[in-house]
Amino acid sequence: MPSDITIPMLLLSVLIGYALGIFSGLIPGIHTNNFALMLVALSPMLMDSGIPPTYIAIAILANSLSHTFHDIIPAVYLGAPNDDMALAVLPGHRLLLEGFGSEAIRLSALGSAGSVAFSLIIAVPLAFAFSNIYPILQNYLGLLLLLISVSLILSEKGEYIINQGSLVKYKYKAYALILFVLTGFLGLFAFRMETSMHPLIDFGSPSILLPLLSGLFGASQLLISLFSGSHIPPQKYSKIELPAKRIIRGVITGSAAGSIVAWLPGISSSIAAVLARLFIKSDFDRKGSTKNREEDKQDYGCGSECEYDNENGNYYRYEDDEFYIDETMESSKEFIVSVSGVNTANAIFGLFALAVIGKTRSGAMVAVDELLEAASLTAQDIILFLLVIAITALLSYLSTIAIGNNIHRMLAKLDYSMICITVLLGLALMSLLFTGFFGLLIFVIAIPLGMSASFMKIRKSHAMGVILLPVILYFL
């Protein structure tokens, strides 16, 4: 530990950053970058008061890590995502409507905590590897993202319906391509016209991602829930019912994808979540199974006793339907573990990227770099920051579970339709206040595009073309 660091001040800095992370994680629209910029702006005054910049950097790091634990709560219970947890809205909201909202929160906390442990193990060898191959990867980043996007589209199986012919599967791949391209064009338009944003409230650097992702993933899902008459059922408190191998796979894929975010330019946590999505085999975006029903009829000895559901157009055996639902639920749970691991690993590996190659990949690391300068970071500093990460992760894990286990009691007293309407109006208001009328326009345009995925019966993750396509074109 550096000689000018005392344990009481260290703990106080960690607690301040941890508390700020709870606030930014629970309040949609508030990002860690806002607090990072605020603390940097206050740093001259704090240093004049005798507070070394290391303590400020510790608070910023603790804030960014704490945020990655707590931001799952509004994503699950309110359907209000930030740019890092956009894809978690879909499986999380589904688990909530099935009565497993608190389990979704605990899975996310487990994914983040597991990612901390796994990331600390692989951080040093991965830092060595990336420091050597970084120049090569940088030259082929556009092609790498294009490959990821094509793989995502080709992996779309859609809804299997018997007697529709062998070419029906290509229909859903075409739908996926259409959604990817349309959202990509919306992203290109939004990013190129970003200077048209005139926030009514200047609270840090406004991001066009707020209205884009809130419309595509948050508001669209809330509207579907509102129109379909969904409600928050009584929540069940049960142990985590997910096989250990799927938890471990979720942690590993999330950590690996999150490390990519920290090392490569132009890759956001949302893109890394798309990458992790490719490793989650079953479909979590809709009720049912992606398994071929004809194969299932043979596997389960389903013959003439199979029933035909006129409403959904599917053959299935009713007693086997629970299997399909359980399989999809497990995929939802594993993805929550994975996407939570992405965001937490990103916060950790961002520190190593700053120390090894001197590059910043997040607002928090920009602030740390401005305070300490990457070139002056010593091995003692890195060890200190790893200690901060461990303490913050422990506190965040406990508080995330505590909040997730109890928030449903407050929400149960409220009408779910009114919650949906209130959150929708809140998302629209945040878009207006933080990104101006242009941001509000983007928010409104994004909503029907987000809803279209459900009507086309394809994964909504294809809507990440809103970020992927502009980044691909930038690097190609």
C-alpha positions in Angstrom: 0.0 0.0 0.0 1.4 3.4 -0.9 2.8 5.3 2.1 0.4 8.2 1.8 -2.7 6.0 2.1 -4.3 5.4 5.5 -6.8 2.7 6.1 -9.6 5.0 7.5 -9.4 7.3 4.5 -9.2 4.3 2.1 -12.4 2.9 3.6 -14.1 6.2 3.5 -13.3 6.7 -0.2 -14.5 3.2 -1.0 -17.8 3.8 0.9 -18.4 7.1 -0.9 -17.8 5.6 -4.3 -19.9 2.5 -3.3 -22.8 4.8 -2.2 -22.6 6.8 -5.4 -22.7 3.5 -7.4 -26.0 2.5 -5.6 -27.5 5.8 -6.5 -26.4 5.8 -10.2 -27.3 2.1 -10.5 -30.9 2.5 -9.2 -31.8 5.8 -10.9 -32.3 5.3 -14.7 -30.5 7.9 -16.7 -27.7 8.6 -14.1 -24.4 7.1 -15.3 -21.1 6.6 -13.5 -19.6 9.0 -16.0 -21.7 11.8 -14.4 -20.1 11.2 -11.0 -16.6 10.7 -12.5 -16.8 14.1 -14.2 -18.2 15.6 -11.0 -15.4 14.3 -8.8 -12.7 15.4 -11.3 -14.2 18.8 -11.4 -14.1 18.9 -7.6 -10.6 17.5 -7.4 -8.7 20.8 -7.3 -10.7 22.0 -4.3 -10.3 18.6 -2.6 -6.5 18.5 -3.2 -6.3 22.1 -1.9 -7.9 20.7 1.3 -5.1 18.1 1.6 -6.9 15.1 0.0 -4.5 13.2 -2.3 -5.8 12.4 -5.8 -5.5 8.7 -5.2 -8.5 8.9 -2.8 -10.6 10.5 -5.5 -9.5 7.9 -8.0 -10.5 5.2 -5.5 -14.0 6.7 -5.1 -14.4 6.8 -8.9 -13.3 3.2 -9.3 -15.6 2.0 -6.5 -18.5 4.0 -8.0 -18.0 2.3 -11.4 -17.9 -1.2 -9.9 -20.8 -0.7 -7.5 -22.9 0.6 -10.4 -22.4 -2.6 -12.4 -24.0 -4.6 -9.5 -27.0 -2.4 -8.8 -28.1 -1.4 -12.4 -29.9 -4.7 -12.8 -32.6 -3.7 -10.4 -34.3 -1.0 -12.5 -33.7 -3.1 -15.6 -35.7 -6.0 -14.1 -38.4 -4.2 -12.0 -38.9 -1.1 -14.1 -37.8 -2.2 -17.6 -35.6 0.9 -17.7 -32.1 0.1 -19.0 -28.9 2.0 -19.3 -26.6 1.3 -22.2 -24.8 -1.5 -20.4 -27.9 -3.5 -19.3 -30.2 -3.0 -22.3 -30.3 -6.7 -23.2 -30.8 -7.8 -19.6 -34.3 -6.1 -19.7 -35.8 -8.9 -21.8 -34.9 -12.1 -19.8 -35.1 -10.1 -16.5 -38.6 -8.8 -17.2 -39.7 -12.2 -18.2 -38.4 -13.7 -14.9 -40.2 -10.9 -13.1 -43.5 -11.8 -14.7 -43.0 -15.4 -13.9 -42.6 -14.5 -10.2 -38.8 -14.8 -10.1 -37.7 -11.2 -10.0 -35.6 -11.5 -6.8 -33.9 -14.6 -8.3 -33.0 -12.6 -11.4 -31.4 -10.0 -9.1 -29.5 -12.7 -7.1 -28.3 -14.3 -10.4 -27.0 -10.9 -11.6 -25.2 -10.3 -8.3 -23.7 -13.8 -8.5 -22.6 -13.1 -12.1 -21.0 -9.8 -11.2 -19.3 -11.3 -8.1 -18.1 -14.4 -10.0 -16.8 -12.1 -12.7 -14.7 -10.2 -10.2 -13.1 -13.4 -8.9 -12.6 -14.8 -12.4 -11.3 -11.5 -13.8 -8.7 -11.1 -11.1 -7.4 -14.6 -11.9 -7.0 -14.1 -15.6 -6.2 -10.3 -15.5 -2.4 -10.6 -15.6 -2.0 -13.2 -18.3 -4.7 -11.6 -20.4 -3.0 -8.2 -20.0 0.2 -9.7 -21.2 -1.5 -11.3 -24.2 -3.5 -8.2 -25.2 -0.4 -6.0 -25.0 1.2 -8.1 -27.7 -1.7 -8.6 -30.0 -3.4 -5.3 -29.5 -2.0 -3.6 -32.7 -3.2 -6.5 -34.8 -6.7 -6.6 -33.4 -7.0 -2.9 -33.8 -6.4 -3.2 -37.6 -9.1 -5.9 -38.0 -11.7 -4.6 -35.5 -14.3 -3.8 -38.2 -14.0 -7.3 -39.7 -14.3 -8.8 -36.3 -17.5 -6.9 -35.5 -18.9 -7.8 -38.9 -18.2 -11.5 -38.2 -20.0 -11.2 -34.9 -23.0 -9.5 -36.5 -23.3 -12.1 -39.2 -23.0 -14.9 -36.7 -25.8 -13.3 -34.6 -28.1 -13.1 -37.6 -27.4 -16.6 -38.8 -28.0 -18.0 -35.4 -31.6 -16.8 -35.5 -33.9 -19.9 -35.7 -37.2 -18.1 -35.3 -40.4 -20.0 -34.4 -40.6 -23.5 -35.7 -44.0 -24.2 -37.2 -44.7 -27.6 -38.7 -45.8 -28.0 -42.3 -44.5 -24.6 -43.4 -41.7 -25.9 -45.6 -37.9 -26.1 -45.3 -37.3 -22.5 -46.2 -39.3 -21.0 -43.3 -36.1 -20.8 -41.2 -34.6 -18.3 -43.7 -37.6 -16.0 -43.2 -36.6 -15.4 -39.6 -33.0 -14.8 -40.6 -34.3 -12.3 -43.1 -36.3 -10.6 -40.4 -33.2 -10.5 -38.2 -31.2 -8.9 -41.0 -34.0 -6.3 -41.6 -34.2 -5.4 -37.9 -30.4 -5.2 -37.7 -30.2 -2.9 -40.8 -33.1 -0.6 -39.8 -31.8 -0.1 -36.2 -28.3 0.4 -37.7 -29.6 3.2 -40.0 -31.3 4.7 -37.0 -28.0 4.6 -35.1 -26.1 6.1 -38.0 -28.6 9.0 -38.2 -28.6 9.5 -34.4 -24.8 9.5 -34.0 -24.2 11.8 -37.0 -26.8 14.3 -35.8 -25.7 14.0 -32.1 -24.7 17.7 -32.2 -28.4 18.5 -32.6 -28.9 17.5 -28.9 -29.7 20.5 -26.8 -30.3 19.1 -23.2 -32.7 21.1 -21.1 -30.5 20.1 -18.1 -26.8 20.0 -18.5 -25.7 17.0 -16.3 -22.4 15.9 -17.6 -21.9 14.7 -21.2 -25.2 13.8 -22.8 -25.3 10.5 -24.7 -27.6 9.7 -27.6 -27.6 6.1 -26.3 -30.0 7.1 -23.6 -33.0 7.6 -25.9 -31.9 5.0 -28.4 -31.6 2.1 -26.0 -34.4 3.2 -23.7 -36.7 3.2 -26.7 -35.5 0.0 -28.3 -35.3 -2.2 -25.2 -37.1 -0.4 -22.3 -40.1 1.5 -23.6 -41.0 -1.1 -26.3 -41.1 -3.9 -23.7 -43.2 -1.8 -21.3 -45.7 -1.0 -24.0 -46.1 -4.7 -24.9 -46.6 -5.5 -21.3 -49.1 -2.7 -21.0 -51.1 -3.7 -24.0 -51.1 -7.4 -23.1 -52.5 -6.7 -19.6 -49.4 -8.0 -17.8 -49.1 -7.5 -14.1 -46.4 -8.2 -11.5 -47.4 -11.5 -9.9 -46.5 -12.4 -6.3 -42.8 -12.9 -6.2 -41.4 -16.2 -5.1 -38.3 -16.3 -2.9 -36.4 -19.5 -3.7 -32.9 -20.7 -4.0 -31.1 -20.1 -7.3 -32.3 -22.9 -9.6 -29.7 -23.0 -12.3 -27.2 -25.8 -12.8 -23.7 -24.9 -11.6 -22.2 -25.6 -15.1 -24.5 -22.9 -16.6 -23.6 -20.4 -13.9 -19.9 -21.1 -14.5 -20.3 -20.8 -18.3 -22.2 -17.5 -17.8 -19.5 -16.1 -15.6 -16.7 -17.2 -18.0 -18.4 -15.9 -21.2 -19.4 -12.7 -19.5 -15.9 -12.1 -18.2 -14.2 -12.9 -21.5 -16.6 -10.7 -23.4 -16.2 -7.9 -20.9 -12.4 -8.0 -21.2 -12.7 -7.4 -24.9 -14.6 -4.2 -24.2 -11.8 -2.9 -22.1 -9.0 -3.5 -24.6 -10.5 -2.7 -27.9 -11.7 0.8 -29.1 -15.3 1.3 -30.1 -16.6 -1.8 -28.3 -19.3 -1.0 -25.7 -20.6 -3.3 -23.0 -23.7 -3.7 -25.1 -21.7 -5.2 -28.0 -19.9 -7.5 -25.7 -23.2 -8.7 -24.3 -24.2 -9.5 -27.9 -21.0 -11.5 -28.2 -21.8 -13.4 -25.0 -25.3 -14.0 -26.3 -23.8 -16.3 -29.0 -22.7 -18.7 -26.4 -26.2 -19.0 -24.8 -27.7 -21.7 -27.0 -31.4 -21.6 -26.2 -33.7 -18.7 -27.0 -34.8 -16.5 -24.1 -36.7 -13.8 -26.0 -40.0 -15.6 -26.3 -41.9 -18.4 -24.6 -41.2 -21.8 -26.0 -38.3 -23.8 -27.2 -35.9 -23.3 -30.1 -35.6 -27.1 -30.4 -36.9 -28.6 -33.6 -40.4 -29.9 -32.8 -40.1 -32.7 -35.3 -36.9 -33.9 -33.6 -38.6 -33.7 -30.3 -41.5 -35.9 -31.5 -39.0 -38.6 -32.2 -36.9 -38.0 -29.0 -39.9 -38.1 -26.7 -41.9 -40.7 -28.6 -44.6 -38.2 -29.5 -46.8 -39.5 -32.2 -50.6 -39.3 -32.7 -51.0 -38.1 -29.1 -49.4 -34.8 -30.1 -51.8 -31.9 -30.0 -52.0 -29.0 -32.4 -52.4 -25.5 -31.0 -54.4 -23.5 -33.5 -53.6 -20.2 -31.7 -49.8 -20.6 -31.9 -49.7 -23.0 -34.9 -47.5 -25.5 -33.1 -47.5 -29.2 -32.6 -46.5 -30.2 -29.1 -47.3 -32.7 -26.4 -48.9 -30.8 -23.5 -47.1 -32.8 -20.7 -43.8 -31.9 -22.4 -44.5 -28.2 -22.6 -43.1 -27.6 -19.1 -39.8 -28.9 -20.3 -39.7 -26.3 -23.0 -40.6 -23.5 -20.7 -38.0 -24.6 -18.1 -35.3 -24.8 -20.8 -36.0 -21.3 -21.9 -36.1 -20.0 -18.3 -32.7 -21.5 -17.7 -31.4 -19.6 -20.8 -32.8 -16.4 -19.4 -31.1 -17.0 -16.1 -27.8 -17.9 -17.7 -27.8 -14.8 -19.8 -28.5 -12.5 -16.8 -25.4 -14.1 -15.2 -23.4 -13.5 -18.4 -24.4 -9.9 -19.2 -23.8 -8.9 -15.5 -20.4 -10.4 -15.8 -19.7 -8.4 -18.9 -20.2 -5.0 -17.2 -18.3 -5.9 -14.1 -15.3 -7.4 -16.0 -15.3 -4.3 -18.1 -14.8 -2.1 -15.1 -11.9 -4.3 -13.9 -10.1 -4.8 -17.2 -10.5 -1.1 -18.0 -8.0 -0.5 -15.1 -5.5 -3.0 -16.6 -5.9 -1.5 -20.1 -5.0 1.9 -18.7 -2.0 0.6 -16.8 -0.6 -1.6 -19.7 -1.3 0.2 -22.9 -2.3 3.6 -21.5 -5.7 3.6 -23.2 -9.0 4.6 -21.6 -12.2 2.8 -22.5 -14.7 4.4 -20.1 -15.5 7.7 -18.5 -14.3 6.4 -15.2 -10.9 5.4 -16.5 -10.6 8.8 -18.3 -11.1 10.4 -14.9 -8.6 8.1 -13.2 -6.1 8.8 -15.9 -6.6 12.6 -15.6 -6.0 12.3 -11.8 -3.1 9.9 -11.7 -1.7 9.6 -15.3 -1.3 6.1 -16.6 2.5 6.4 -16.9 2.8 7.0 -13.2 0.8 4.0 -12.1 3.0 1.6 -10.0 2.6 -2.0 -9.0 1.6 -0.8 -5.5 -1.2 1.4 -7.1 -2.5 -1.6 -9.0 -2.5 -3.8 -5.9 -4.3 -1.0 -4.0 -7.0 -0.7 -6.7 -7.5 -4.5 -6.7 -8.1 -4.3 -3.0 -10.7 -1.6 -3.6 -12.3 -3.8 -6.2 -12.6 -6.7 -3.8 -14.0 -4.6 -0.9 -16.5 -2.8 -3.2 -17.6 -6.1 -4.8 -18.4 -7.7 -1.4 -20.4 -4.7 -0.3 -22.2 -4.4 -3.6 -23.1 -8.1 -3.7 -24.7 -7.9 -0.3 -26.7 -4.7 -0.9 -27.8 -5.8 -4.4 -29.4 -8.9 -3.0 -30.9 -7.1 0.0 -32.5 -4.5 -2.3 -33.6 -7.1 -4.8 -35.3 -9.3 -2.2 -37.4 -6.4 -0.8 -38.2 -4.0 -3.6 -41.1 -6.1 -4.9 -43.0 -5.6 -1.6 -43.1 -1.9 -2.3 -44.0 -2.4 -6.0 -46.7 -5.0 -5.1 -48.7 -2.1 -3.5 -48.8 -0.3 -6.8 -50.8 -0.9 -9.9 -48.5 -2.5 -12.5 -50.2 -0.6 -15.4 -49.6 2.7 -13.6 -45.9 1.6 -13.0 -45.5 1.0 -16.7 -47.1 4.3 -17.7 -45.0 6.1 -15.0 -41.8 4.6 -16.2 -42.6 5.2 -19.8 -43.3 8.9 -19.1 -40.1 9.0 -17.0 -38.0 7.6 -19.8 -39.5 10.1 -22.2 -38.9 12.9 -19.7 -35.3 11.8 -19.2 -34.7 11.7 -22.9 -36.1 15.3 -23.2 -34.2 16.7 -20.2 -30.8 15.0 -20.9 -30.8 15.0 -24.7 -33.3 17.6 -25.8 -36.1 17.4 -28.3 -33.9 15.6 -30.8 -33.3 12.9 -28.2 -37.0 12.7 -27.6 -37.6 12.2 -31.3 -35.1 9.4 -31.4 -36.7 7.8 -28.4 -40.1 7.8 -30.2 -38.7 6.4 -33.4 -36.9 3.6 -31.6 -40.0 2.3 -29.8 -41.8 0.7 -32.8 -38.5 -0.8 -34.0 -38.0 -2.4 -30.6 -41.6 -3.7 -30.6 -41.3 -5.2 -34.1 -38.9 -7.9 -32.9 -41.7 -9.4 -30.8 -44.2 -9.3 -33.6 -41.6 -10.9 -36.0 -40.9 -13.6 -33.3 -37.1 -13.0 -33.4 -34.6 -12.1 -30.7 -34.5 -8.4 -29.8 -30.8 -8.6 -29.5 -30.6 -8.0 -33.3 -31.6 -4.4 -32.5 -28.1 -4.0 -31.3 -27.4 -3.1 -34.9 -28.1 0.4 -33.6 -24.5 0.4 -32.2 -22.9 -2.4 -34.2 -23.5 -1.1 -37.7 -22.1 2.5 -37.1 -19.0 1.0 -35.4 -18.4 -1.5 -38.2 -18.7 1.2 -40.9 -16.3 3.5 -38.8 -13.6 0.9 -38.6 -13.9 -0.6 -42.1 
